[in-house]
Amino acid sequence: MTGRTPASGPVPAEDSTERVTGVAGTLAERQAALVATLVAGAPVPPGFDVRLVGAARSALLRKRAGEVARYWPLLAAGLGERWPAVFARWAATRPTQGSLRDGWDLARELAGEGPLPAPAAEELAVREALWRYDGTTAPRRRRLPAIHRADGVTVLQLAGRIRLWSGRNR
């Protein structure tokens, strides 16, 4: 015998975190609120240090920007030193949809605001020609021929191969 008594009956429904922390809500509710703050721009929940949560949030946005830059290297390179700030501003209130989709959504939004840098415009045009992405569901490879134009770049996709024409001087 170990001297321990087996648990008798179900776990009580009450959550003792309020007694310990002085903040209402179950542990699961508080964790969900913290995650929403860190990844989707929700306000800092009561009982958490605003400065420390802000530092963690900034670190997660930098990490996320690095992951998106791996999938969209020409977009990140085209924005140069502005990349981290542009991405952080865009991603501050958006939960991640995955690095590929985050970069795609950002590239489309930036293209809607004005011309993209030439390498980024080409990267977006190639993706649009090779893949079908509606902004809500996961991207799927195109099976049929496609042509896409964006910011002076034209991409033709035929049988999985692409042909690129650029009207810009390089």
C-alpha positions as CSV (number, residue, x, y, z in Angstrom):
1,M,0.0,0.0,0.0
2,T,1.1,3.5,-0.8
3,G,-0.9,5.2,1.8
4,R,-3.0,7.0,-0.8
5,T,-6.7,6.8,-1.0
6,P,-8.3,6.4,-4.4
7,A,-10.3,9.3,-5.8
8,S,-13.9,8.9,-4.8
9,G,-16.5,10.0,-7.3
10,P,-16.4,12.6,-10.1
11,V,-14.2,15.7,-10.0
12,P,-16.1,18.7,-8.5
13,A,-17.6,21.1,-11.1
14,E,-16.3,24.2,-9.3
15,D,-12.9,25.5,-10.5
16,S,-10.5,26.6,-7.7
17,T,-8.6,29.1,-10.0
18,E,-10.9,31.9,-8.8
19,R,-9.9,31.3,-5.2
20,V,-6.2,31.2,-6.1
21,T,-6.0,34.0,-8.7
22,G,-8.9,36.2,-7.7
23,V,-10.1,36.2,-11.3
24,A,-13.4,34.7,-12.4
25,G,-13.8,32.0,-15.0
26,T,-12.7,28.4,-15.4
27,L,-9.1,27.6,-16.3
28,A,-10.1,26.6,-19.8
29,E,-11.9,30.0,-20.3
30,R,-8.9,31.9,-19.1
31,Q,-6.6,29.9,-21.3
32,A,-8.8,30.5,-24.4
33,A,-8.9,34.2,-23.6
34,L,-5.1,34.3,-23.4
35,V,-4.6,32.4,-26.7
36,A,-7.0,34.8,-28.4
37,T,-4.9,37.7,-27.0
38,L,-1.7,36.2,-28.3
39,V,-2.8,35.2,-31.8
40,A,-5.8,37.2,-32.7
41,G,-5.5,40.6,-31.1
42,A,-8.1,40.2,-28.4
43,P,-7.7,42.4,-25.3
44,V,-5.5,41.2,-22.5
45,P,-7.6,39.2,-20.0
46,P,-7.7,40.3,-16.4
47,G,-5.0,38.8,-14.1
48,F,-2.3,38.9,-16.8
49,D,0.6,41.4,-17.0
50,V,0.0,43.5,-20.0
51,R,3.7,44.1,-20.6
52,L,4.6,40.5,-20.5
53,V,1.7,39.4,-22.7
54,G,2.6,42.2,-25.2
55,A,6.2,40.9,-25.3
56,A,5.0,37.3,-25.9
57,R,2.6,38.5,-28.6
58,S,5.4,40.4,-30.4
59,A,7.6,37.4,-30.3
60,L,4.9,35.2,-31.8
61,L,4.2,37.8,-34.6
62,R,8.0,37.8,-35.4
63,K,8.0,34.0,-35.5
64,R,4.9,33.9,-37.7
65,A,6.4,36.5,-40.1
66,G,9.5,34.3,-40.4
67,E,7.3,31.3,-41.2
68,V,5.4,33.2,-43.8
69,A,8.6,34.5,-45.4
70,R,9.7,30.9,-45.9
71,Y,6.6,30.3,-48.0
72,W,6.7,33.7,-49.7
73,P,10.4,34.6,-49.9
74,L,9.9,37.1,-52.8
75,L,7.2,39.0,-51.0
76,A,9.3,39.3,-47.9
77,A,12.4,40.2,-49.9
78,G,10.5,42.7,-52.0
79,L,9.3,44.6,-48.9
80,G,12.8,44.5,-47.5
81,E,13.2,46.0,-44.1
82,R,9.5,46.9,-44.0
83,W,8.5,43.2,-44.0
84,P,8.3,42.6,-40.2
85,A,6.3,45.8,-39.6
86,V,4.0,45.3,-42.6
87,F,3.3,41.7,-41.6
88,A,2.8,42.6,-37.9
89,R,0.4,45.3,-38.8
90,W,-1.6,43.0,-41.1
91,A,-1.5,39.9,-38.8
92,A,-2.2,41.7,-35.5
93,T,-5.9,41.0,-35.5
94,R,-5.9,37.9,-37.7
95,P,-5.5,34.4,-36.3
96,T,-3.2,32.3,-38.5
97,Q,-4.6,30.2,-41.3
98,G,-1.2,28.7,-42.0
99,S,1.9,30.3,-43.5
100,L,1.0,29.7,-47.1
101,R,-2.5,31.1,-46.7
102,D,-1.4,34.0,-44.5
103,G,1.2,35.1,-47.1
104,W,-1.4,34.7,-49.9
105,D,-4.0,36.8,-48.1
106,L,-1.4,39.5,-47.3
107,A,-0.1,39.6,-50.9
108,R,-3.6,40.0,-52.2
109,E,-4.4,42.7,-49.8
110,L,-1.2,44.6,-50.6
111,A,-1.8,44.2,-54.3
112,G,-5.3,45.7,-53.7
113,E,-3.7,48.7,-52.1
114,G,-1.2,49.4,-54.9
115,P,1.5,47.7,-57.0
116,L,3.6,45.1,-55.4
117,P,7.4,45.0,-55.8
118,A,8.2,43.2,-59.0
119,P,9.4,39.9,-57.4
120,A,6.4,39.8,-55.1
121,A,4.0,40.4,-58.0
122,E,5.6,37.6,-60.0
123,E,5.4,35.2,-57.0
124,L,1.7,36.0,-56.5
125,A,0.9,35.7,-60.2
126,V,2.6,32.3,-60.3
127,R,0.7,31.1,-57.2
128,E,-2.6,32.3,-58.6
129,A,-1.9,30.5,-61.9
130,L,-0.8,27.2,-60.3
131,W,-3.3,27.0,-57.5
132,R,-6.9,27.7,-56.8
133,Y,-7.5,29.6,-53.6
134,D,-10.7,31.4,-52.7
135,G,-9.5,33.0,-49.4
136,T,-11.4,30.7,-47.1
137,T,-10.6,27.0,-48.0
138,A,-7.3,25.3,-48.4
139,P,-5.5,26.0,-51.8
140,R,-5.9,23.3,-54.5
141,R,-3.8,22.6,-57.6
142,R,-5.4,23.8,-60.8
143,R,-6.1,21.0,-63.3
144,L,-7.0,23.1,-66.2
145,P,-4.9,25.7,-68.0
146,A,-5.0,29.1,-66.4
147,I,-3.7,32.6,-67.1
148,H,-3.3,35.3,-64.5
149,R,-2.3,38.9,-64.7
150,A,-1.1,41.0,-61.7
151,D,0.9,44.3,-61.6
152,G,2.4,44.0,-65.1
153,V,3.1,40.3,-64.8
154,T,1.3,37.7,-66.9
155,V,1.6,34.0,-66.1
156,L,0.3,31.1,-68.2
157,Q,-0.1,27.7,-66.6
158,L,-0.5,24.7,-68.9
159,A,-0.1,21.1,-67.7
160,G,1.6,22.2,-64.5
161,R,4.3,24.2,-66.3
162,I,4.3,28.0,-66.3
163,R,5.4,30.7,-68.7
164,L,6.0,34.2,-67.3
165,W,5.9,37.5,-69.1
166,S,6.7,40.8,-67.3
167,G,6.1,44.2,-68.7
168,R,8.4,45.8,-66.1
169,N,12.0,46.6,-66.7
170,R,14.4,44.5,-64.7
